[in-house]
Amino acid sequence: MTERASERWPDLFEAQAATVVHAVDQVVAAERLEGWTPERTDVEALLSLAGGELTPDAHIRNTLARVTTREVWTRSRWWVRPRPYLVRGTSVLRNRFDLRDADQLRDVEFAATAARLLGVHLAGPPPIRRIDADHIRNVHRQVFGDVFGWAGQHRIVELSKNGDDFASVATIDRYLREVEIAIATVDWPRADRGRLAYGLSAVYVTYNHAHPFREGNGRTGTLLLHQLCAATGFRLDLSGIERTDWVAASRDSAPFRRVGAPSPRPLIPLLARALRPAQSKPSQESGANTS
């Protein structure tokens, strides 16, 4: 059973404000859904970031120094035709650190994006009316910009996973417009648990099928859900969701055809269980919240 970071290492959180505890727990949960297995030192670093004792840039430098001391063996096939996004002759994504080892890049990416996700959580979400396709691109750029030069830009290659095709490059804008429509059709401040679970699922599966970026779609998508919840009487707690269940539900939501409509139904029970009543209802206009 997946547990919150604050439950696994309660001593680290004893003097922390509830807003910080929730933010760290949700950052860890979002990264776990992408395959991260955090250690105690990782959570300590996040708490230092929240408290201002550590800056994101310093955290990234520390992680980079640590992972690049590991001995790695890489083989680049320079005769292979260059491919968009990849270091030539490898399957490693081009990155700002010129890392050519996938494990090293993975560790630095998790550290960098966790730091930036935490900052977004603690800064509070924008009003619902400002959450649109431009906002999604800006969030991706903010979270992944330390790692990838193309952060915030729509992908230029077709993508598929486990035999399921994501939206074609030509239809990304169309599906992001569908995301905007899905957001606009929900009366977020008045939604009950059932309506909210359905609305969040509809937003996420449409966004996930758009898959607008080459990497980082999942973390951007779950952050989007937290920001939408900020206008409601609930907050989202993804800590109890198993990665296998999340991946399976996301896969089952895929449309039968690349140009079809994804189904929100597979995600509804997961998100319904992840919704917790908020202690107090936030102000949508001020944008102040901790979700």
Secondary structure, DSSP 4 states (H G I P E B T S, - for coil): ----HHHHSGGGGTT--HHHHHHHHHHHHHHHTTT----HHHHHHHHHHHHTSS-HHHHHHHHHHHHTTS-------TTSPP-TTB-TTSSSBP-TT----HHHHHHHHHHHHHHHHHHHHHH-PPPGGG-SHHHHHHHHHHHHTTT-TTTTS--SS--EETTEE---GGGHHHHHHHHHHHHHTS-GGG--HHHHHHHHHHHHHHHHHH--SSS-HHHHHHHHHHHHHTTSSEEE-GGG--HHHHHHHHHHTS-SSTTSPPPSGGGHHHHHHHEEE-SSPPPTTT-----
